[in-house]
Amino acid sequence: MMINMVNRYAMARCSLCGATSNMISGELKVCLGCIRSKPEESLEIAIMAHRRSRAAYGLPEEPPRDPQGARCSICVNECRIPPGGMGYCGLRMNADGEMVGVTPTQGKLSWYHDPLPTNCVGDWVCAGGTGAGYPKYAHSNGPEIGYRNLAVFFHACTFNCLYCQNWQFRAETLRPWMTDVKELVESVDEKTSCICYFGGDPAPQLPFALRASRMAIDARRDQIFRICWETNGSMNRHLLDEMIELSLNSGGCIKFDIKAMDENLHRALTGVSNRRTLENISAAMEMMDEREVPPLVIASTLLVPGYIDEEEVRGIAEFLASLNPEIPYTLLAFHPQFYMRDMPFTSRPMAMRCLDAAKRAGLERVRVGNVHILTPG
């Protein structure tokens, strides 16, 4: 599947204010200043970029809203799918009033074993990377060398990030194949000490992930086996509660990827509101005192040049600090991908400014991840 590419690091012009810069996405066609000061006009322009990016993969351009359609209550989009149509994530269809597609026992995913310690965003605080929670939740009082993480990648998402770092999954979303939950669970062996769901995102296939987790825990009863998640946090609350229960009891972590604090900016970059994400983070962090080590909730933000700046990081950090200043928070360097391939990598000065902003906002455990791709300036 080919995607529309523009020249990397090319100068682009904002369709509203006329400003020209290499910090403006040639596909998004609107600058950060206009998104903040002229949100309605900016979103009208941004939505066209989202429609183009989704049409290229045969996905619905926006969540269906047929009043008489079949309702899906998995995530924030809460699609009402018309007869013959599909939901926003591309996983569920309305076939003559019957919802068909992925189920709690059939999903679209792939997986692999990743030796511990791995390069997970949470490895600096999790049991597998540090031995946190030993001996109840970790095999060793340090990195779990000799053990493995089962990394489960889901081939669909509830968001449409124009800078998606794993955008290739879209080529798999609509393919007519599915995997049985038993196949995944059978991949858990005596050296598998944790399972981490990511993607894409686990949100649109949470019934499958929850079923797999419980089956795997039953198979490893009375043994260390952690359930971890990397998610945009868009799931409905009852599903989040089940995720929390599994991770809290097993010693796993829930990593929320916070794209932006400003809702208009979030919608411009991802096509979807961030309200559900912020609500879910707040709910999950209410449970952090139930288990201090390893931390139940961690968070991260991708530093997208030209759009996610110190002001945005400060807002996210203030929000997190108001809930619990000890939440581990990672700032991630941006790699040009998908429909924002024309943007530059995150620079070291930018990352350091954002790090300082997060600390000044009151967070006590902040770091910059994947520093190896930071540019000098």
N, C-alpha and C positions, 0 to 999 in steps of 0.2 A: 504494500500500500504506500503510495507516494504522498507526501504532504507538501503543501505550498511553502517553499523556502525563500527567504530573502537573504541578501548578502550579509554575512556575519560582520557585526560592528559597523554597519552602514548608518549614516545619518538619516533620521526620519523626522517627519514634520507632524506636529500636533494638528489635528483637523479643526480644533476649536480656537486655540490662541495663535497658531501659526509658528510657534517656537520650533526650532530645529536642533536636534541633539542626538548623540548616540545613546542617550539614556531614555529614549522614547522608542517603544516597540513599533516596528513597521507594520505589524499585523494588528495590534491593538489600536494604533492610530490616535491615541490621546495620552497626554502627559499627566503626571501625578498631580501637579498643581490644579489642572482643570478637573480631575476626578474629585478633588477635595472641594473646590470652589464652585464647580458647575456639575453636580452629580447627575442630574436628570439628563442633560445633554450628553454627558460623557458615557453614561450607561447605554444610551441609544446607539452610540457608535461601537461601544465594546461588545454589545450583544451580537452585532454582525460578525465580529471575529469568532465568537463562540459558535455561531451557526455554521460558518464556513468550516471550522475545525471538526465539528460533529458530522456534518453532511459528508465529509471525506471518508468517514468510516461507516456510513449508513445508520448512524445513531440519531434518535429524536433530537431536534434542534432545541427543544425546551421540554420541561416536564409536562406530559399531557394532562388536560384539565376537563375532560368530558364529564359533565354532571351525571350522566348515566353510565359512565364507564366502570370497569372493575377497579376496585380500590386496592392499592398496595400501601401497607403501613409500616414498611421496613425502615424508612429513613425520612429525613427532612423534606424531601421532594413530594412525598405522599401523592404519588401519581394516581390519576383516574384515567385508566387506559381504555380507549374506545375499542369496539369490536375490530379485530384484525390488526390492532396497533400494539406497540411495545412500550414498556416503561423507559424512563430516562436513562437508566443504567444499561439497558439493552438485554436484560436477563429474563424478563417476564413478559409474556404476551397474553392478550385477551383472545381466546379462541371460542367464539360463540358463547361468551359469558363465563367461560371457565379459564382460570389463570393457569397458564402452562409455562414451563421453563425450569429454572433451578429450583431445588427443593431441599429440605433438611438432609436428604440422603444423596442428592446428585448435585454436583457443582462444577464450575469452570475455574480450574486452578492448576497450578504446578507446584513442585516442591523439591527441595534438595537438603542434604545434610551439610551443615556448616560447622567445622571444628571450633570449639571454644578455646580461648576467648575469641569472639568474632568482632566485626566492625560495626555492630549494632549501635544506633544512636545512644542507647542507654547503657552501653557496656561499662561506662565509668562509675556506675552506681548499682548495677544489677548483680544478682547472685552469680550468674555465669561468668561475668567479667571480673568480679572482685572478690567473690566468696561471701558477699554480704548475706547475713542471715544464717551463716554456718553455726551449728550443724543441721538445723531444722530445714533450711531451704537450699543449701549448697553442699556439694560433695567434698569441698576442700576449703580451707581457710585462706583463700586466694583464688586466682583464676582457675576455672575448672578444666585444666589441661587433661586431655584424654577423653573428654566428653564432647557431645555434639548438640547443636541446636537444629531442630527440624524447621527450616524456613519455608513457610507456606505462602505462595504468591497467588492472590486472587485476580482473575482477568476481567475486572470490571470496576467501576467507580461511581460514586454518587455526585462527585464534583467534575468539573471540566477545566482544570488548571491549564492555562495556555502555555505555561512553562514546565509542564509535567516532566519529572525526571525519569519516569518509567513509562513513557507514552506508548511504547511498542505493544503493550497489552491490548490496546484497542483493536489490533488486527486479529485477536483471538476471541473477543467478546461475542461476536455473532456467528462464530463457527459452530456447526451442529454436533458438537461432541461434549460429553460430560463425564465426570469421574465419580465413581461410587465412594461414599464416605469410608467404607471398609478398606479400600486401597490405601487411603491416606493413613488410617490408624495402623495398618499393618507395617507401615514404614517406621513406626516407633519401636526402637530396640533397647537393649539394656544400657547402651551408651548414650541414649537420647535423654538429656536432662531437662530440656525445655522445648517448647514449640512456640514460634512467633508467627503471627498472621499479619501480612502486609499486602501490598499490591501496587497499582490499583488501590483498592481499599477493601478491608473485610466487611465494611458496613452492609453492602447490598447482599452479602451471602452469610450474614451472621447466623441464621438458623442452622446452616450447614456447619459452620465453625463451632458453634456451641455444642451441637451433637457430636462432632468429632472429638472435641475436648473432653467431654464426659466419658466417651467410650475409651479414650486413651488413658484417662485417669483411672478408670476401672481396671484397665489392663495392667497398670503400674501401681496398683493399690499398695499403700504402706511404703512406697518408694518416692524419692525426690523426683518430682515432675512438674515443672512450672508452666503456666499458661500466660503468654505475653501477647500484646497487641500493638501495632503501629497504625493509627487511624486518624482520619480527619474529624472524627467525633460527630458525624451527622446522623447517627442511628437514633431510632426512637427510644424513649427512656426505659421501657420495660426490657429491652435488649441490653442496654447499658448496665442495668442492675444485674443481669445474669453474667455479663462480662466481669463486673466488679467482684461478684461472689467467687467466680472461678480463679481469678488472679489473686485476690486477697488470701484465699485459703491455700493456694499452691505456692505462693512466694513469687508470683510473676508481677510484671509491670504493665501499665497501660500508658502508652506514649501518644499524646495528642499533638498532632501537627497543626499549629495555629498559623494560618496563612496571613491574616491581617486582622487588626482590631477594628478599623474603620469599615463599616458594613458596605459602603459604596465601593471602596477599594477592593474589598473581598469579592463582591459581585462582579466587578470589572475583571478581576484576575481569574476567578474560578467559575463564574456564571451562577453561583448559588449564594444564599445568605449565610452568614456565620452565626446567627442567633442560636440555632440548635447546638452548635459546637460549644459556644460559651456557656450555655445552660448545662450541657453535659460535663464540661470540665468542672464547673462549680459543684455539681452533684457528686462527681467522683472524688473531688478533693475533700469533701466532707468526711470521707472514710479514711483519709490518710493517717489519722491518729490511731486507727485500729491496728496498724502495723508500721512501725517506724523504719525498720530495716528488713529487706530492701524497700525503698519507697514504692508505694502503690502507683502513684501518678508521676509521670515526667512529661516534659513538653519540649517542643522544638519549633523553630521558625527559619524558613529559607530566606536568606538575604538577597532578594532580587534587585539588582542595581536599577536605579531610577524609579523604583516603586516601593520597596520595603526599606525605609530609611530609619534614622535614629528616632524620629518622632513616632513612627509606627511601632518600633520595638519598645520605646518607652511606654506607650499605651498598653501594649501586651503585658509588659513586665509589671506595671502598676496594677493591672487587673489580677495577675497571678499573685503578686505580693499581698494584695488585699485578702486573698483566700488563705495563703500559706507561704510566707517568705522563704521557706526551706525547700520548695519544690525544685528539683533539678531541671535546669533550662539550658538547652543547647541552641546556639546560633549556627546555622549551616551555610557554608559557602555555596553560591549558585553556579551551576554548570549550564551553559546555554543549550536548551533543548526544545523540541516540539515547535510550537508556533512563536517562540521567542528566542529563536536561534541567533537572531541578529544582536542580542544584548551581550554586553561584556561579562566576564567573570567578576565575582565579588573581589574587591581589592582589600588588601590588608588594612589600610587606614580606615576604610568604611567599616570593616568587621570590628576593629578596635573601638571606633566611636559607638557602635551599637552595643558592644560589650559594656562599655562604660555607662551608657544610657540605662541598660538593664540593671546594673549594680546600683546606680544612683536612684533607681525607682524602688529599691528595697529588696531585690532578690539576693539571696546569700549564696546560692550555688549555681553559677553561670559559667559556661565555657563556650569557646568557638570550636566547632567540629570541622572535619575534613580540611584542615589548614593547608594541606599540601596543594590545593588548587587555588588558593588565594593568590592574586597578582600583586606586584609591588605597589601599584598605585595608578 
